[in-house]
């Protein structure tokens, strides 16, 4: 029997475990890195999915309380001293500025305008911090989505180079000789795509969700500012 030809080529030869174990250290490093990247991206995906669901559910509940016609002071008091959600924090911040300004007196239009500016700054700061918090982790998804295909392609090129080396060493172009090495190379590309595709889809989805959530906070801030202006008009 020709020693250049493998003794037996079976379906198990092309199993994922066999392809990984037979690969050299470079391709193994590529596969391992891509697998860990995929695992990390799925961790971020699951976390963001539940986080946005909870945030939007809490926002719906709080907005229903605000639109129920109850006093804003009562709603803010029920939220507690340190609410986790941004909407009650925004309400408490706006009412805090309103109480401070009312205690010092609002006798002129310039003082009223300055109060509105202070409230807007407080609300904008809260929105910026919350937007940064909900967008945390999206950068890693973008990195996995863009880098994984190229890292997998590097593993593929390296594996094909090994396949050509085997052809040169064994002086045999029999497909049974080079097929395992080519399969290892293509397996690296497959892992790269497996890591990149979910990360890419999730990044686009959660970027849209973050933008919608930030827009929701900005809309609530506009409503609060309008409510304070209405109070100022009633006092005048």
N, C-alpha and C positions, 0 to 999 in steps of 0.2 A: 504494500500500500504506500502511496506517495506521502511522505511525511509533511509535505507542504500543504496538503489538504487536511482540514480538521477531521478528526475521527468521527464526529457526529454533530450534525447541526439539527437541533430540535426547536420547537416553539419556545421551550424554556430558555433557549439561548438568547432570545430577544425579549425576555421579560424585563421589567423595569429594574428589578434588583440585580439581575445578571448584567444588564448594560451598565449599571452604576458600578458594580464591583469590578468589572473588567476594564473600565476606563482608567486612564492614567491620572496622576495627581492634579494636573491642571484642569482637566475636564471635570473631575470629581469636585474640585474647589468651586468651579463655575456652577455645577448642579446644586451643591450644598448652599452656596450663597443665594441662588435664585429661590431655592425651597424656603430658606429662612426669610427672604424678602416677601415671598408670597404669604407665609404665615403671619408676618408682621402686618401686611396690608389687610389681611382678613380680620386681624384683631382690631385695626382701626375702623374697618367697614362695619363690623358688628357693633362697636362702641358708638359710632356716629349714628347708626340706624336707630338704636334705642334712645340715644341722647336727644336726637331731633324729635322723636315721637313723644318723649316726656316733656320737652320744652314747649312744643306746640300744644300739647294737651293742657299743660299748666297755663299757657297764655290764653287758650280758649276759656278756661274756667275763670281766670281773673278778669278778662274783658267782659264776660257775662256779668260779673259782679259790678263792674264799673258802669255798665249800661243799664243796670237794674234800677237806677234812680236813687240809690242810697247815697249817703254823704261820703265824699271822698276821704274825709278824716276817719270815719268809721272803718272803711275798707282798708286804709293804710294801717290803722291800729290792729286790725285782725291779722294782718300779714306778719306781725311780730317785729322784733327789734332788728334782726338781721335776716331778711328773706333771701333765699337763694336765687329766686328768679329775678330777671332784670326788670320786669314791669312793676312789681310792687316797690322795688328799690327806686325806680324812676319817680313813681308817685310820691314816695316818702321824701325824696330829695326836693321835688318841686314844692311840696307843702311846707317843708322846712324853710326854704327860702321865702315862701309867702308869709309864714308866721314871723320870721325875723324882720322882714321889711315892714310888716304891719305893726310890729311892736315899736319900731323906730319912727313910724309915721310915714304916710304917703300923701304928702300935701301938694306935690307938684307933678306935672306930666313927665318931667325929666326923671324923677325918682321912680315913677311907674315904668318908664321905658328901660331904666337901668335894671329894675327887678326882672323884667322879661328877658333881658340879655343874660343876667345871672342864671336864671332858670334854664335858658337854652344851653348855656355852657355846661351846667350840671348834667342835663339830659344827654348832650352830645358826648360828654366824657363817659357816661355809663354805656351808651351805645357802642362807642369805640372799643371799650374794654370787653364788652360782651361779644362783639363781632370777632375780636381777636381770639376769644376763648372758644367760640364755636368753630372757628377755622383752624384751630390747632390740630395737627395731624394730617391736614390735606396736603401739605407740602411733601410729606413722605409718600403719600399715594401718587403724587405727580412724579416723584423721582423713580418710584418702582415702575410706573407706567411707561416712562420715557427711556429709562436705562436698561430695563430687563431684556427687551428684544436684542439690543446691541451686545449685551453681555452673553446672551445665549448664542448669538451669531459668532462671537469670539470663540466660544467653546466648540461650535460646529467647525469653524475653520481649523482650529487646532486638531480636532478629531480627524478631519479629512487629511490633514498633513500626516498624521500617524498612519492612516490607511495607505497613503502613497508610499510611506516608508516601508510598510509591510510588503507591498508589491515589489519594491526594489530589493528588499532583503531576500524574500522568498523566490523572486523571479517567477511569479505566478500571478496571472491576472484572473484566476478563477474567482467567480463571484463569492463562492463559499469562503474564500480567504479574506476578502475585504468587506463583506457584508456586515459582520459584527462591528467593525470599526466605524463604518459609515452609519450604522444604526446608532451607535453611541454618540456620534457627532450630531445627528439629527435629533436625538433625544434631548440634547442640550438646548437646541432651538425650541423644541416643544415645551420644555420647562420654562423658558423665557417667555413664551407666549401665554402659558398658563398663569404666570405671575403678572404679566402686563395687562392682559385684557380685563380681568375683574378690577384691577386698580384704576385703569383708565375710565371704565364705566362708572365706578364708584366716585372717582374724583369729580367727574362732570355732574353727577347727580347731587352730591353733597355740596359742591360749589353753588349750584342753583338753590339748594335748600338753605344754605347760609345766607345767600343774597335775599331770599324771600323773608327769612327770619329777621335780618337786619332791617329790611323795608318795613316789616311789621312793627319793629321797635320805633322806627322813625315816624311811622303813622301815629303811634300812640303818643310819642313826644309832641307831635303837632296838636293832637287833641288836648293834651295837658296844657300846652301853651295857650290854646284858645280858651280853655276853661278858666285859666288865671286872668286872661285879658277880660273875660266876661265879668269876673268878680271885681276887677278894677273899674270897669264901666259901671257896675251896680253901685260901688262905693262913691263914684263921682256923681 
